[in-house]
Amino acid sequence: MLTMSEPVRHASPARFGLTEPRSEEVLRGLGLWADRRPSDGSEPVLAALSRSPDPDLALRGLERLQGVADWDALSAALHEDVVVRGRLLAVLGSSTALSDFLVANPGRWRSLTDGVDVSLDLAEDDVLRTEYRARLLIVAANDLAHVVEPDLPFVPYDTVAAQLSDLAVSALRASLKLAAERVNGADRCRLAVIAMGKCGANELNYVSDVDVVFVAEGDLGVATRLASTMMQIAGQSCFEVDAALRPEGKAGALVRTLDGHASYYKKWARTWEFQALLKARPVAGDAELGQAYLDVVRPYVWTAAERENFVEDVQAMRRRVEDHVPTGLADRELKLGRGGLRDVEFAVQLLQLVHGRSDEGLRIQATTAALAVLGQGGYVGRDDAADFGRSYRFLRTLEHRLQLQRLLRTHLFPADDDVAALRWLARSVGLAADGRKSEGQVLLAEFRKHANQVRRLHEKLFYRPLLQSVAGVPTEALRLTTKEAVARLAALGYTSPDGALRHIQALTHGMSRRARIQGALLPVLLDLFAGTPDPDGGLLAYRKVSEALAETPWYLRLLRDEGAVVQRLAVLLGTSRLVPDLLVRAPEVLRLLADTDALVGGDPHAIGKPLRSAVSRYGDAARAIAAARSLRRHEMLRIAAADLLGFMPLSTVCVSLSEVWGSVLQSALDAAVRASGEPVAALSVIGMGRLGGHELGYGSDADVLFVCRPLEGVTDADAVKWASGVVEKIRRLLGAPSQDPPLQVDADLRPEGRQGPLVRTLESYRAYYRQWAEIWEKQALLRARFIAGDAALGADFEELIEPLRYPAGGLDAASVREIRRIKARVDAERLPRGADPSTHTKLGRGGLADVEWTVQLLQLQHSGAVPGLRTPSTTAAMEAAVSAGLLAAEDAAALTAAWNLATQARNAVTLVRGKASDQLPTSGRDLVAVASVMGHEPGGDPGEFIEEYRRTTRRARAVAERVFYGEKP
């Protein structure tokens, strides 16, 4: 394309994009060429010609006009009037059909100086045909002119579509007027013409059927003849008028009364018919009757989403449309194919029909206008709305250009190898070569980019699970008065509906985008919370989380766009008081709710590696340990969420929690050592109790021992002093007040308990255990496991305690009696006052202590001879005992069932209450919630869970009394 500012000397017509052999001859004949160069003053005309979508086609059009028009006047206008030049050359280079019209009506070129006027007030059919085409010419010329003369104003797609729609409406009115003059007795009826589809939405194409519905009162026979005649006149003069969207389609009556329409839509209409009514607009005939028609049908439109399977029906309809695209053309079909216009329109209409029930701002016909309101209201992300809109306008513009060529209805993008067609279409929409790609290649890249983007957004929005949830909420529940809202909340199961209403009002107050998104989410959430154990607590927690994350930009967007996140979050908040506290400080875990695999994570034994790596970047011990605590919070929330949602088995939960604690200790130890100067000793952390057994729960402290070994040349005293300082720093920083709960590092199982030194050397442990170790200390060492610090020292410690916890000769009778005595004392004295021994998970009958003491006694008695018993894991030790014939399989099954049930129940109580507890609730919402976490149906009797727990632990208690206190089987 050329921009001419100086005369071109010795030029070739090819320089202006002209490729045909006769180009120079034609230019000479038009007075635009002389002496191997442009004629004087013709450079602007030739430059404009070069920018035409098809310069050769435009030149042929000029040659044809020369023979029929007042060429002197036309030539002068081309040279002097930039508007005429831009409009005429754009039309001639874009449309053979409009070129034919100009040749047949040579004086019409003068109208190219006019503004766009689409009114038609005519008395004859043949005049209507000519005037309709003349006004179409002006719309197209105005639309295309900026391509040829870039200084002329660009006309947006929306304006062009509206002008075409207005022209069609004017043609319908003119056709109806002409029909009324031909039909006898036209005054015996009232007839209203309702535009549907693109005309109703003010977004018509250049070439399209115009969809209508007729409503009449009075003499229906006359009204039918009037409607039929109108359709015939318009069809012969302007465009086909299609009334197939009427009730019962082509098989139904062409004209119905208002009551007839109302009866049909009330009883018989299918889902797609309500979708079609979304774009209904009275355009001709009796305006009062047309408005009455809208008043009748609109309530059906805005309650259609309540119909059973509404969302699935709309989605299925889109798939059927797509399936009818001929094989091989799907990627080129602008309208119906994947990534085509219907993808945008179906998605927008579905969103309108679902959310427009409560938001009247969405009750508009035009696709682009509705999309803008959806974005402003937060129903669609701002970026998604903008991208969807841009791509829709681009595809519609391509459709317009393709139809203008011959004024034929087409939606087929050129084939990849049709170079000429691609070049023409690219130039018609203003795309140019970029130095690496030709115009056609640039167009192909743009087309594919927009089509892929449309398909991606279509699948994201059209199949959004939240739509189904919103559609399932009754319309009246979306727009309740205060009194009605309180009643509905009470009916849903909220015990404090007034309080719930205050939370709703706080979340939706004002006109902000955030408030509008909350308004769309809350009806769904209220129903979802109603299905949880604690609807009131869930809503309160949701308010707190929402307020805490108010400035987190992606929070509400995630809930809106990811239906699974909303559903899962409702379960978590309506069940657990631990989750909300963690969530406001680890909101990033919310994103994981959309991806089950990411939520569950990989190998639980490896989850601590990223934590240790992240913490290692901090040089300051306080900051490093704070980071470790923060990362633990993240992992704990992830594990809790996966657990509560039923995605993570108990064994994985326990291992994961244990690994996270071990990684925190390793990270804290590394940081404290780095901050303590040059180390003088090796230091190791030995996990004890549940931490050592990989059996940690949500509320468990970390039971540990600390062991050190002086480096060469360092005394034991100096080594212990240095190591004790490191350990004290670890305990202080882990337990320091912060946003996170303090982490307690419990070293009470060390030699001499709280009275003994916090850290001992390996040799000190050796000496102590050789001389002073009691049977309960040997029993405690059964679950000792190196978890952090110097691995070689940890291995040496485990080797040191092997003979103590796995005695070669087993236990003598006195040791067995002592263990039984200690256990009996624990049973009698350790159970908290007022606790129910039948439902206390740790110390109750058949609880954790009964199972673990039974298994540990077998380990102390037989691990010297049975290597399989040498494990810190309770369940693994039971399996080994069965394999060795030390425990009957049915007894092991009873003990395992009780241990798993008590461990899971203990975790459930912590999750539900937000704090550790060993006592099961026996009534109230906490019991309902715990039972729900344990897999019992939310609507069932939670007492059944308590009975199941008691039955299971009674069986385990019987086994424990027989195996622990009596003879082994």
N, C-alpha and C positions, 0 to 999 in steps of 0.2 A: 504494500500500500504506500502511496506517495503523498507527501505534503509539499506542494509546489509553492515556492516563493520567488523563483527566478525562471526566466524562459529556459526551456530545455532545447539545446542545439543538437541537430543530427540524431534525434531520438528514434526509436522504433516503437510501434504500438505495443509490442510485448512488454515494454517498460511500464505500461499502464495495466498490465494483467490481461491484455487481449491476446488470444492465442489463435484465432481463426485466420485463415489465409486472406479473407476479404477485409480484414479489419481496417487496413489503411485506406482501401477504396471507399469503405463506408464512411470513415471519418472525413475524407475529402468531400464526399457528397453532403455531409452534414455541416460542412464549413468549419470543422474542428481541426483540420490538418492541411498543411501546405509546405512544399519545399522541404520534405524530409523532416519536418518538425511540426509541433502544434501551431495552429494559426494564432495570430496575435489575440491575446485576451482569452484564449481557450484553456490555458493551463488549469485554472480552478475547476473547470468542467471535467477535464481529463483526470485530474487528481481525484475528484469525487467519484468518477467512473471506476477508477482503480480500486476504490474502497468498497465498491458495491459487492454484495455477496457473490455475484457471478457477472463480472464485467462483460463477457461475451453476450450473455443473455440480455443484459441491460442495453448494450449497443444495438442488438437486433430489435429491441423494443423501440428505441429511438428511431431507427430506420423505418419501422412500420408506421410510427406516428408522423414522420415527416410526410408520408404520402397522403395522410388524411386530415391532419390538423393544420391550423394556421402556424406554419413552421417559423415564420419570422417572429411572431409574438412568443412562441414557445422557446425558440433559441435565445431570444433576448432575456426571457425569464431565467433560463438555465444559466446564463452568464451573469445576471445581475441580482437574482433573488436566491439567497442561500437556502431559504425554506423550500421553495419549489425544487431547487436542484437536489437537496438532500432527500426530500420525500419522493420525488419522481424516480430518481436513479435507484433508490432503495427498493421501491416497489417493482420496477422493471427488472432488477437483478434478483428478485426473490420469488416472484409469482407470475407464472405464465397466464394463470387465470385472470388476474387483475390487469395484466398487460393486454389480454384479449378484450377486457371490458373497456379499457381506455381507447383501444383502436376502434371498437364498435361505437364508442361514444366520445369522439375526439375532443369535444369541447369541455369534457369533464376534468381535463388536467388543470383548468383554471381554479377548480375547487380546492386544489392542493395548497392554496394560500389561506383557506378558511380554517376556523377552529373546528373542534369536534362537536358536531350537532347530530344526535341520533334520533331526533323526533321524526315521525312519519305520520302525516295526516293526509291520506290519499283517497281518491275516489275510484280508481280502476286497478285491476289486478296487474296488468302489464306495467303500469307506472310504479306499482308497489315493488315489483321485481327489480326494476331499474334503480329506483331510489334506495332500496335496501342495499344493493350492491355498491352504489355510489357512496353510501355512508360507511360501508365496510371498507371501501378503499381509503377513506379519510382516516379511519381508526388504524388501519395497517400502515399507511404512510407515516402517520404520527409516531407509531410504535417503532418503525424501522429507521427513521431519518437519522438518528444520532450515529448509526453505524457508518453512514456515508459522510455525514458532516458532524464530526465530533463536538463542535461547538453548539449544536442544537441540543435542546434539553432531552435528557433520558426520561422515558416514560416507564414507571415501574410496572411490573407484571400485574399487581393488584388493580391499578388504574385501568390497564387495557382490558382485563377480565370484567371489570365493572362496566366499562363502556360497551363491550360486546353484549353483556347481559341487558343493559339499558336498551340497546338497539333491538335485541330480541323481544323485550317487553313492548317496545314501541310497535314492532311488527305484529305481535299478537293482538294488540289493541286495534291496530289498523285492520287486521284480518277479521276481527270480531265485528268491527263497524261495517265492513263490507258484507259480512255474512248476514248481519241484521237487516241490511237493505234487500237481501234476496229471500230470506225466509219469511213466509207469510205468518202473521200472528206473533212476531217476535216480542211484542209488548205483553203477551199473555204469560210470560215467565220472567223470572229473575235468574241470571246465570253469572256465576263467578268462576274465573279461571285461576287456578292455584298453580303457580310454577313450582316444580320440584327439582331435585338434582342440582346441577351446576347453575342453571338459570335462577332457581330459587335462592341459591347461595351467593348470587352475584359474582360468579367465577366461571363464566361460560368460555368455551373455546371459539376459535374462528369458525370451525365447522363442527356442528354437533346437532344431534336431535335435541329438541327442547321438550323435556318431560313435564306433563301437566296432569292435573286432576280437575274434574268439573263438579261443581255443587250447584244445585238449582232448587228453586221453589216455584210452584205454580204448575203450568202445563209441561210435564216432563217430556212429552212427545215433541213439542216445539223446541224445548231446551236441547233435546238430543240432536234434532236437525240443525239447530244453531251451532252447537259445538262441533258437529261433524263437518258442517260447511266451513266453519272457521279453520279447522284442521286442514281441509282441502285447499283453501286459498293460501294459507301460510306455507303449506307443503309445496305448492306449485311456484310460489314466488320467492320464498326465503329459505326455509329449512323444514325438515320433517318434524311434525308435532307428534309426540309419543305419549299415549295415555295408558300405557301398560302398567303403570304404578298404581292404578286405581284399585279399589277393593275387588278381589277375585281376579285381578289382572285382565287379560284380553277376553276371558270368558265372562267377565262381569259386565254389568250395565255401564254404558259410557258415562251416563249422568245419574247421580243419586241426590236425594234430598239430604238436608242436614241431619235429620234423624236417621236416615239410612246409613250415612257414614258413621254416625255415633254408635249405632247398633253393631255394625260390622267390627269396628275397632274395639268395641267392648268385649265382643264374644269370640271373634274368629281370627283376628289379625295375628300374623306371625311376627317373630322378633325382627326380621329384616324390614318389615313394613313400618315399624316404629322408628327404625334407624333412618328410613327414607323420609319420614315425616319431619325429621330434624331440620330439613332444608325447605320445608313448605313455606310459600309466600304468596299472598294474593297479588295478582299483577294486572288483571283485566276484568271487565265486567262490573258487576254489582259489588262495590267496595264494602258495604255494610254486611252483605252475605259472606263475602270473603273473610272478613274479620270474625264473623260468627263461627265460620268453619275452624279458624285457628283456635278460637276460644274453646271449641269442643274437643279438638284433637290434642292440643298441647298437654293437658293433664295426663293423657295416655303416654305421650312421649316421655314425660319426666317421672313416670313411675314404671316404665318398661323394664328398668334394670332390676326390679324386684321379681320379675318373672323367673320361674324355676329354670335353671340352666341358661340364664340370659347370656352371661359372659361366654360360656362354652359355645352357644349357638352363633354368636357373632364371630368368634374365632373360627368355628367350623365353616361358616359362610366364606370367610376370606380364603381359607384353604381350598374350598371348592372352586372359587373364582380362579385361583392360581393354577389349579389342576387342569382347567380348561384351556390354558395357553398352549398352543401347538408346540409339540416337541421341537426343539432346536431354535425356537424364537423367544424363549423365556428371558434370555439375557438381553434381548433387544426390544422387548415389549415395554414401552414407556408407561403404559397405563396399568396393565394387569400383572406384569411379571414381578419376579422377586426384586425388591428394591425400587419398585415403580410407584406411580402416583397413588394407587389403591392402598399401598402399605401405609402411606401417610394418612390418607383419608379415613381408613378403617380405625387406625390407632387414635386419631383425634376424635372421631365420632364416638368411639367406645368410652374414652375418657370423659367426653362431654355428657354422655348419657348416664354414666355412673355418678360423676361428681356434680353434674348440673342439677340434680335433684335438690341439693341444698344450697348451691351457689348459682343464683340467677344470672350472674355475670357471664356464665358459660353458655347461656341460651342464645347463641348467635349462629348464623348459618355459614359464613365464609370460613374455609379451612384455615387460612393464614391468620385471620383475626381471632379465631377460636384458639389456635395454637399460641398466639401471643398472650391471650388471657390465661391460658393454662400455665404458661411460664411465669406470668406475673403473680398468679395465685399460688405458686409453689407446687402445683400438681405435677408439673414437669420441671426438671432442672433448667435453669436459665440457659446454660450452654446447649443443652439438648434441644430446647425449644428454638433457639437461634439457629442451630445446625439443621434441624428438621425443616424450619421455614426456608432457609437458604436453598437447601437441596430441592424442596418442593417447587420453589419459584424457578429454579434452574431447569428442572425437568418439564414444568409446564411451558416455559419459554421455548424449549426444544420442540415440544408438541405443537405450539403455535406456529413456529417457523415451518415445520414439516407440513402442516395443513395448508399454509398459505401458498405453497408451491403450485398446487392445482386446485385449491379449494375443495379438497377431498378429505373425508374423515380418515385419518391414519394416526397410529401411535407407534409406528415401527421405526426404531433407530436404524441408521444404515449399517450394513454389514462391515466387518473390520477391513475387508479388502476392497470396499467401494470407495476408492480414493477421492473420486470427483464429488460424490455425495457428501462425504465427510468434510471435504474442503469447503464446499458451499455452505453446509450447515454451521461449521465453525465460524466462518466469516459473517453469517447472518446473525449470530449472537455476539459478535464483537470480539471473538478470540483470534489471536495472531500467533504466528510461529514465534518460538522463543530462542532460536539460534541452534538448539539441539533437536527440536521436534518441529515437524511441519504443523500447519494449522489443524489438519485432521488428527494428527497424533496428540496434539494438545487437547482437542475435543474428546478423543477417546479416553485419555487419562482423567479429564474432568468428569466425564460421564460415569466412568467406573468408580471414581472416588465418591461421587454423590449417590450412586446406586448402592454401593456398599454401606455408606453411612445411613441411608434411608433404611436398609434392611436391618442393620445393627440396632438402630433406634426403634424400629418397628417391633423387633423381637423383645427389646428391653421394655417397651411401654405397653405393647398390645398383649403380651403374655405375662404382664406383671401380676404376681399372685395377690397383691394387695387389692387389685380391681375386683377380684372374685369376693374377697372379704368385705369390701365396701358395698358391693352390690347386694350382699346378703343381709345388710342392715336395712330394716324397714325404713321407707322414706320418712314416715312420721317421727322416727327416732332421730333423724338428722336435723329436724326443725321443731324442737319441743319448747313449749313455754316452761317456765320454772317449775310450776306445779306438775306438769306432765313429765318433766325430766326427773323429778324426785320420785314420782310413782314408777317410772320405768326403771330407774336405778334400783329401787326397792324390789321390783319384780325380778330383776336380774340377780339378786342375791347380795346387794350391798347393804350391810347392816347400818351404815350411817350415810344414807343418800344425800342428806343436806351437806355433810362434809365432802362427799364425792363431788357434788355440784360445785362447791367452792373451788376444788382443785381444777375442775373443768373450766370454770370461768377464769381462773388465774392463768391457765395455759392458753386460752383462746381470746383473751382480752385484747382489744385494739384492732387496728387494721393492718398490722405489719404482715409481711410475707410469712414470717415464722408462725404467727397466730393462725393464718389461713391454712398452712400445712398441718398444724396441730388440729385444726377444725376438721380436716379430712381424715386424719389418723385416729382421732379419739373415738368416733363411733365404732370403729373396728376394735380398737383396744378395749373399750368398755365391755364389748361382748367377749373378747378373749380373756380379760381379767375375770369375767363372770364364771368362766370355766376353770379357774384356778382355786386353790384352797383359801386364799385370802384376797378377794377382790378389792376391799378397801385398802389393805396394805400395799397391794400391787399398784393401785392408782396413786397413792401417796408417794410410793417409791419412784414411780414414773415422773411425777411432778418434780421431786427432788433431783432426779437425774437430769431431767430436761432443763431445770433452772441452773444446775451446776455446769451443764454443757451448752448453755445458751450461746456462748461465743465460739463454740466449735463448729466451723462452717459446714462440715460434712455430716453432722449428726442426724438432723432431720431429713436430709437428702437420702441418707442411707436407709432410714426407716421407710421413707416414701417409695424408694426404688427397689428395695429388696423385701418382698413379702415374707420370706422365711425369717428375716431378722425380726420383724414385728411380732410374728407368732412366737418365736423362741424367746424374745425378750419378755413378752407377757408372761410366759410360763415361769421364767426365772424370777421376775419381780413379784409375781403373785404367789410365789412359793417360799422364797428365801429372803431373810433379812441380812444375810452376809453379803450376797451378791451386790445390792445397791451401794453399800459402803465401799466395796472394792471397785465398782464400776466408775464411780465419779472420779477416781484417781487412776484408773487404767481404762479410759474409754476406748482405746485402740482395739481392745478385745471385742468390742461390738462388731467390728468388721469381720471377725472370724465366724460370727454367727451365720454369715451367708455361705460359708464353705465348711461342710462337715469334716472333710479331711483335714483342713487347716486347724479346725477347732480341736480335733482329737490329737493331732500331731503325729510324729513318727515314733521311733523306738523310745519308750519312756526312760530307758537307761542312758540315753544320749541327750536328754533335754537340758541337762545342766551345762553342756559345753558352750552354747551361745551366751549363757549368763556369765560364765567365768571369763569368756573372751571380752564381753562388753565392759565388765568391771575392771579388767586389767588395764584399761586405757586411763584410769584415774590415778594420779600420783598421790593425792591427799587421801589419807586413810578414812577420814570422816566422809568425804564425798564418795569414795569408793564403796564404803559400806552402805551409805544412803542409796547409792545406785543398785547395790545388791538387793536391798530391801524392796526397792521399787520394782525390780525385775521379778522378784519373788511374788509380789502382789499380782503382777501381770500373769504369771504362770499359775498361781493359785486360782485366780478368777477363770482362766481358761479351763483348768481342770474341773473346777466346780460347775461351770456351765455345761461342759461335756457330760459330766456326771449327772446333773439334774435333768438334762435332756435325754438321758438314756443311751448315750453314745459311747460311754467308757465303762468297761467292766471294773469290778471292785479291785481286782488284783492290779490293774493298770493305774487306778486312782492311788492306791497305796504306794506302789513303786514310784510313781511320778512325784507325789508329795515328798517322799523320802529323798529322791534324787535332787529335788529343788532345795531342800534343807541342806543336804550335803554340799551342794554347789555354793550356797550362801556361806556356809562355814569355810569352804575352801577359798572363796573370794575374799571373805573377811580376814582370813588368816594371811593370805598373800598380801593384802593391803597393810595389815598391821605389821607384818615382818618388814615390808618395804619402808615403813615409817619409823622403824625402831633402830635404824642404823645398821652397822655391820652385824650379821647374826653370829651368835656364839654357840648355838646349839641347833640340832635338828629338832623339829616339833611335829607331832602327829596328833590327829583327833580320832578317837575311837568311838564309833556310834554304839549306843547301848539301847536296850529296850526296843520299842517299835522302830526307832530310827535304824538301829542295827539290823533288825529283821526285815527291813524294807516293808514295814507294815504301818507307816505313819498315817494318822488321820488329820482332819482339818484343824482340830483344836489341840493337837499334841505338841508338847515342848520337845526340845532336842536333848535327850539324855546322852551324855558324852563322858569320856575320860580324856585327859590330856597327858601325853607322855613325851619326854624330851631325852635327848642324848647329847652330851657336850661334844663340841668339836675338838679336834686335837689341840692339846695344850690348855684347855679350859677346864676349870674345876667344876664339880657337880653343883656346888653352891651358886657359882656365877651362872651356870647354865639354867638352873631352876629359877634364879632371880630374873634373868632376861626373859625366859619363857613365860613366867608368871605375869610379867608386865605386858607381854603380847596378848596373853589370854584375857587379862583384866580389860585391856583396851577393846578386844573383840566383844566381850560380854557387855561392856558399858555402851559401846556404839550400837550394838544390835538391840539393846534394851532401852535406848534413849528415847524420850518423847519425840514424836514426829507425826506426820499425817498417817503413817502406818502403825498398826498395833505393835507394841514392843515384842521382840523375839527373845524368848527366855531360853538360855543355854543352861541346862540343869546338870551339874556335876556331882549330885548327891550320892551317886553310886560308887564314887571313888573310895579307896581305902580310908577307913576312919570317918567316912561320911563328911558332914559339914565341918567337923573338927580337924580333918586331915588337910594336908597341903593341896592346893588346887592343881598343881603340876608336880609330877614325880619323874625321876629318871627311870629308864628301863630297869636298871639294876635295883632301884628302890622298890619298884613293883615286884621284882623277882624276890627280893628279901622279904617283903611284906607277905606275899602270897605263900611263900615257903613256910613262914612261921605262924602267921595269924589268920590266914583266910578261913572264913566260916562257910558253912554249907550254902547259905543264902547268897554269898558273894560268888561262889562257884556257879550257882544256878543263874545268877545275873549275867555271868560271863558267857553263857550259852548264846546270847544274842550280840556279843561283841563283834564289831566289824570295822576295819580301817575305812575311813571315809574322806579324810582330808589331811593335807600336810605331806610330810616325808614318807613316801611309799615304802622304802626299805625299812624304816623304823617301824612303820605300821605292821609290816609283815613279820618283823622280829617280835613285836608284841603279841601278835596272834600265835606265833610259834611258842612263845613263853607260856601262854595260858592254855595251850592244847591239853596238857596232862591234867589240868585242874578241871576243865569243863567236860572233857571226854576221858574220865579215869579208866585206865586199862582194866582194872579189876572191878569196875562198877562201884556200887555203893554198899557199904556194910549196913547191917540192920539198924544200927544206932543213927546213921545219917538219914535213912529212910524215915525213921520215927521223928527225927528232928524236922525234916521237911513237912511231914504231915502235921506236926504240932504248930509250926509257923503258919501253915495254911489255915488251920482251924482258928488260930488267933486272929488272922486277917479277916476271916469270915465273921468272927464275933465282934471285932473292934473297929474295923475300918469302914464298914458300911455307914454312910452318913445318917444322922438322926432324921427320922421321918421318911427315909427312902424306902421304896417298895422293892423288896428283894426279888420279886418276880419280874420286875421290869427295869432293874438296874443293869446296864449293859456291861459294866466292868466287874463289879463285885457281887452281882445278884446270882441267884441259883441258875447254873448252866450258862453263865455269862463268860466273858473273856478270861477272867482269872481261873475259873474252873477248867476250861479247856487248856489254857497255856500251862498251868501247873501240872496237869495230868501228862501233857506231852513232854514237858521239861523233866519230869521225874523219869519217864521212860528213856529220855536222852542221857541223863546222868547214870542210869543203871546199865545201859546197853551200848552207848556210843563207842566205848572202847573196843567192842567186838563188831559193831555194825557201822561201817563208814558212812552209810547213807543218812544216819542220824546226826552227823556232824554238819549241821546247817543252822543258821540263825532264823530260818523261816519256819513258822508254826505249821503251816499246811504241808510244806515239803517234808518236815519231820514226821508228820502223821502218815504220809504216803510211804515213807521209808519203814515206819513201824509195821504197817500192814504187809509190805513186801517181805519183811523179816519174820513175820508170824508173831510179832509181839502185840498186835492189836487186831481184833476182828474187823473185817471190812465194814460190817454194819455198825460197829461201834465208832469206827473212824468217820463213817458217813454222818452219824449223829453229831459227833463233835465238830466236824467240818461245817455242817449246816448251821449249827449254833454259833460257831466262831464267825462265819461269814455274815450271818444275819445280825449278830450283835455289833460287828465292826461297821457294817453298812448303816445300821440304825443309829449308831453313835455319830457317824458322819452326818447322817440326815438331820439329827437334832441340832448339830452345830450349824449346818447350812440354814435350817429353818429359823432358829433363834438368833443366829448371828454371834453366838458365843458358845464355848465348849460346855458340854454337860453329858453326864453319863446316865441320867435318868430320863426314861421315855415319858413323854406327856401321856396322860390317860384320858384327856378330854379336851374339848375346845378346838380352835382353829389350828393350833400347833400340832395336835394329834392328826387332824385331817391332812395337814401339810406333810408331816413325816410319813404317814401312810401313803400319800401320793408319791413321794420320793421313792418309797420302797416298792412302787409298782402297782399299788392298789388303785382301782378306779376312783377318780375324784368324787363322783356322785354316790359311791357305795358307802357301806357302813365301816367307818374306821376302826370300830371295835373288833372287826374281823382280823385286822392286822395285829392287835394286841393279843387276841386269842392264838393266832398263829405263832407269835413270838413266844408266848408262854408254853405252848405245846412243844415247840422246837427246843427251847432251853430246858424244859422238864426232861426230855429224852436225853439231852446232853448231861444234865445233872446226874441222872441215874447211871450213865456210863462212867462219869467222873468218880462217883462214890464207889463204884465197883472196882474200877481200874486203879484209881489213885489211893483209895483207902483199903482196898481188899486185895484179893489175889488176881493176878492177870489171867486172862482166859487161856 
